[in-house]
Amino acid sequence: MIKVFVMKIFCNQMNIQVSPGLELRSLMLSDAHDIFHTIDSQRAYLGRWLPFVAYTKKLSDSEKFIESVVNTPEDRFEHIFTIRKQNGFVGLIGFRDTDPINKKTEIGYWLSQPFQKQGIVTQSVRRLVEFAFDHMEINRIQIRCAVGNVASQKIPETLGFKFEGVEREGELLAGNVFADLMVYSKLKSDG
């Protein structure tokens, strides 16, 4: 099978073509309004599984988040992308807790509710897995999903990640409730 992987880099900005009409674009300060508006208009939906929703109360919170990403020193920089469908913002995806010495990382993602069940995140994660293995010299990729977040769990399962177990009370959600996390991983040697 031939891998189609288009990557454009412009002045530290990276675009990754996922499929026709679907692209990952490096996070930019100009994305703050789209991110905040999406969070603010979907608080109940997004806040069920995403702890940061409760702390994102105004546009400046989204701006501060983006500034913290784009101003990270190069040795600690994590690639975070907006997910764009037909050039419109639909969500975020990226790497976190990357450990270059041990060649491992984690992928996190969230998607606006109207764009669910279209395969957008599955396709985007597939592309980031290829990017991590082929361009970042990563050996292990992890995805953690809250127990009960079935839609999120289907993504690593569909992409051939192995279920490793449950991280008990691994994330503090809204309402001061701890969620158990299902841990999935994929190794470069898994193919």
C-alpha positions as CSV (number, residue, x, y, z in Angstrom):
1,M,0.0,0.0,0.0
2,I,1.3,3.5,-0.9
3,K,1.2,6.0,1.9
4,V,-0.1,9.4,0.7
5,F,1.3,12.0,3.2
6,V,1.4,15.6,2.2
7,M,3.1,18.0,4.7
8,K,3.8,21.7,4.1
9,I,5.9,23.7,6.4
10,F,5.8,27.5,6.3
11,C,7.7,29.6,8.9
12,N,7.3,27.0,11.7
13,Q,3.7,26.3,10.6
14,M,2.9,22.8,9.5
15,N,-0.1,21.6,7.5
16,I,-0.8,17.9,7.1
17,Q,-3.3,16.8,4.5
18,V,-5.4,14.0,6.0
19,S,-7.8,13.5,3.1
20,P,-9.5,15.7,0.5
21,G,-11.1,18.6,2.4
22,L,-9.6,17.5,5.7
23,E,-6.3,19.0,7.0
24,L,-4.4,19.4,10.2
25,R,-2.9,22.9,10.7
26,S,-0.4,23.9,13.3
27,L,-2.0,25.9,16.1
28,M,-1.8,29.7,15.7
29,L,-2.9,32.6,17.9
30,S,-5.5,33.4,15.2
31,D,-7.3,30.2,16.2
32,A,-8.2,31.4,19.6
33,H,-11.7,32.7,18.6
34,D,-12.7,29.5,16.9
35,I,-11.5,27.4,19.8
36,F,-13.1,29.5,22.5
37,H,-16.4,29.9,20.6
38,T,-16.6,26.1,20.1
39,I,-15.9,25.4,23.8
40,D,-18.2,28.2,25.0
41,S,-21.1,27.0,22.8
42,Q,-20.7,23.3,23.7
43,R,-19.8,23.4,27.4
44,A,-22.1,20.5,28.5
45,Y,-21.1,18.3,25.6
46,L,-17.3,18.9,25.7
47,G,-17.1,19.4,29.5
48,R,-18.3,15.8,30.1
49,W,-14.9,14.4,29.2
50,L,-12.5,17.4,28.9
51,P,-11.3,18.9,32.2
52,F,-10.1,22.1,30.6
53,V,-13.6,23.2,29.5
54,A,-14.4,24.3,33.1
55,Y,-11.3,26.6,33.1
56,T,-11.9,28.1,29.7
57,K,-14.1,31.0,30.7
58,K,-13.1,33.8,28.3
59,L,-11.3,34.3,25.0
60,S,-8.1,35.2,26.8
61,D,-8.0,31.7,28.3
62,S,-7.8,30.2,24.8
63,E,-5.3,32.9,23.8
64,K,-3.1,32.0,26.8
65,F,-3.3,28.3,26.0
66,I,-2.2,28.9,22.4
67,E,0.6,31.2,23.5
68,S,1.8,28.5,25.9
69,V,2.0,26.1,23.0
70,V,3.6,28.3,20.3
71,N,6.1,29.9,22.8
72,T,7.3,26.6,24.2
73,P,11.1,26.2,23.9
74,E,12.1,24.0,21.0
75,D,13.4,21.2,23.3
76,R,9.9,20.8,24.9
77,F,7.7,21.8,21.9
78,E,4.7,19.6,21.2
79,H,2.9,19.6,17.8
80,I,-0.7,20.6,18.3
81,F,-3.0,21.1,15.3
82,T,-6.4,22.4,14.5
83,I,-8.5,20.0,12.6
84,R,-9.9,21.8,9.6
85,K,-12.8,20.5,7.4
86,Q,-13.2,22.5,4.2
87,N,-10.9,25.0,5.9
88,G,-13.3,25.4,8.9
89,F,-12.3,24.7,12.5
90,V,-13.8,21.5,13.8
91,G,-11.4,20.4,16.7
92,L,-7.9,20.0,18.1
93,I,-5.5,17.1,18.0
94,G,-1.9,16.8,19.0
95,F,0.9,15.2,21.0
96,R,1.5,15.5,24.7
97,D,4.0,14.3,27.2
98,T,6.5,13.4,24.4
99,D,9.6,11.7,25.8
100,P,12.3,11.9,23.0
101,I,14.8,9.8,25.1
102,N,12.4,6.9,25.4
103,K,10.8,7.7,22.0
104,K,7.3,7.7,23.2
105,T,4.3,10.2,23.1
106,E,0.6,10.4,23.6
107,I,-2.1,11.7,21.2
108,G,-5.0,13.7,22.5
109,Y,-8.0,15.0,20.6
110,W,-11.4,16.6,20.8
111,L,-14.0,17.4,18.1
112,S,-16.9,19.7,17.9
113,Q,-20.2,17.9,18.3
114,P,-21.7,18.6,14.9
115,F,-18.8,16.8,13.2
116,Q,-19.0,13.6,15.2
117,K,-19.4,10.2,13.5
118,Q,-17.8,11.3,10.3
119,G,-14.4,9.5,10.8
120,I,-12.6,12.8,11.2
121,V,-10.7,12.0,14.3
122,T,-9.9,8.4,13.2
123,Q,-8.4,9.7,10.0
124,S,-6.6,12.5,11.8
125,V,-5.1,10.1,14.4
126,R,-4.0,7.7,11.7
127,R,-2.1,10.5,10.0
128,L,-0.5,11.6,13.3
129,V,0.6,8.1,14.0
130,E,2.3,8.0,10.6
131,F,3.9,11.4,11.3
132,A,5.2,10.3,14.7
133,F,6.6,7.0,13.4
134,D,8.1,8.3,10.2
135,H,9.2,11.9,11.1
136,M,9.6,12.1,14.9
137,E,11.4,8.8,15.4
138,I,8.8,7.7,17.9
139,N,8.5,4.0,18.9
140,R,5.4,4.1,21.2
141,I,2.2,6.1,21.0
142,Q,-0.4,6.0,23.7
143,I,-4.0,7.1,23.8
144,R,-6.0,7.4,27.0
145,C,-9.8,7.6,27.1
146,A,-12.1,7.9,30.0
147,V,-14.1,4.7,30.8
148,G,-17.5,5.4,29.4
149,N,-16.3,7.6,26.5
150,V,-17.1,5.0,23.9
151,A,-16.8,7.2,20.9
152,S,-13.2,8.1,21.9
153,Q,-12.4,4.5,22.7
154,K,-13.4,3.3,19.2
155,I,-10.6,5.4,17.6
156,P,-7.6,3.5,19.0
157,E,-9.5,0.2,18.7
158,T,-10.2,0.9,15.0
159,L,-6.6,1.9,14.4
160,G,-5.1,-1.3,15.9
161,F,-3.9,0.0,19.2
162,K,-3.6,-2.6,21.9
163,F,-5.6,-2.2,25.1
164,E,-3.2,-2.2,28.0
165,G,-5.4,-1.7,31.0
166,V,-7.1,0.9,33.1
167,E,-5.4,3.8,34.8
168,R,-7.5,4.1,37.9
169,E,-8.8,7.6,38.7
170,G,-6.3,8.9,36.1
171,E,-8.1,12.2,35.3
172,L,-10.0,14.8,37.3
173,L,-13.2,15.8,35.5
174,A,-15.7,18.5,36.1
175,G,-17.5,18.3,39.4
176,N,-14.3,17.1,41.1
177,V,-15.0,13.5,39.9
178,F,-12.1,11.2,39.1
179,A,-12.4,9.2,35.9
180,D,-10.7,5.9,35.2
181,L,-8.8,5.9,31.9
182,M,-8.5,3.1,29.4
183,V,-4.9,3.0,28.1
184,Y,-4.1,2.0,24.5
185,S,-0.8,1.8,22.8
186,K,0.7,1.2,19.4
187,L,4.4,0.4,18.7
188,K,6.2,1.2,15.5
189,S,6.8,-2.6,15.1
190,D,3.0,-3.2,15.3
191,G,2.8,-2.1,11.7
